[in-house]
Amino acid sequence: MSRVYNFSAGPAVLPEAVLREAAAEMLDYQGTGMSVMEMSHRSKAFQSIIDDAEKDLRELMEIPDNYKVLFLQGGASQQFAMIPMNLFKNKVGDYIITGQWAKKAWQEAQKFGKANAIASSADKTFSYIPDCSDLPIDEDADYVYICQNNTIYGTVYHELPNTKGKILVADVSSCFLSEPIDVSKYGVVYGGVQKNVGPAGVVIVIIREDLITEDVLPGTPTMLRYKTHADAGSLYNTPPCYGIYICGKVFKWLKAKGGLTAMKAYNEKKAKLLYDFLDQSKLFKGTVEKKDRSLMNVPFVTGDEELDALFVKEAKAAGLENLKGHRTVGGMRASIYNAMPIEGVEKLVAFMKDFEEKHGK
Ligand SMILES: *Cc1c(COP(=O)(O)O)cnc(C)c1O
């Protein structure tokens, strides 16, 4: 068996220790005589898996008691609809458009009311985060929406927008658990777990309790109401059991690593290796403004499409996989999530150096 360094943006690399543990428990989970995939979601064994997962997540993120943690399905994309359906009271949402995921959320909200684009970085292919210190927030806005880390473009909010008292809603899919955040600054924080936390099929929603009400848009299906899931402890219907189990293991792995402060330091160290190399390279160039650089997703180009393609091909042959940039940006993108070991980034930088020596002018 040989594992590659997997720079995929998602689904993405998971901690090897977690995969090994899951493999060891595959046929017989802790003496139950069955796999977690085969057990009832109403069983004691599964109840303790989901309870532990929630408890560990609350500890890791220091989630205040007046927030609920929901383990849902439908991916991050389903939240694009659930958020307006549940939070629209005046039917007004303010969106900051920093990339495709924010744009999709904004477009979806337009189906349910007035969705304002109050700022955008589309003018420079989303290569920066707009100044959010004094935005034209709608007086009637039910919330202000951001995509905190832009997976495709490689930007991140280092400072949260000034929402002028409105509720902040954030999609943190690609920076989930990469560093500590102050949950109390948000009304809703949510993310699909397949980027930085677990396998595809689970979306985690952390929502302030007072935002979970019966007062949702008329016609909102039972399954799309936060209240349905909050009241049932995420067990209204069959949840994505196996995915939750793996997330739980990742939470324990993170705790053993020293939690999110330690993880942030590790992520900064990894990202610095790559950004420092890019900043002095004569061949490779990062594509986003330095001040807004993501710790998780690092896009870069050579400026020559053929050379980019050759790089991706040769990198793959060297065991560095999934470095092709998003189809809308081109070039390369290295996603260096929590579970990417620093050795992977070191190997990537060494490979880039070699490539530059061979192909640079
Ligand atoms: C991947 C991604 C999504 C979409 O996630 P799905 O689970 O496929 O719906 C949304 N937002 C961000 C920031 C992402 O990275």
The ligand as an ORCA input file, in Angstrom:
! r2SCAN-3c Opt
* xyz 0 1
  C     -17.352     22.783     -1.551
  C     -18.021     24.001     -1.044
  C     -19.418     24.160     -1.097
  C     -20.329     23.123     -1.708
  O     -20.405     22.026     -0.909
  P     -21.404     20.816     -1.207
  O     -21.323     20.027      0.052
  O     -20.866     20.108     -2.412
  O     -22.748     21.371     -1.448
  C     -19.956     25.304     -0.564
  N     -19.199     26.245     -0.005
  C     -17.847     26.130      0.052
  C     -17.047     27.219      0.683
  C     -17.225     25.013     -0.464
  O     -15.891     24.906     -0.404
*
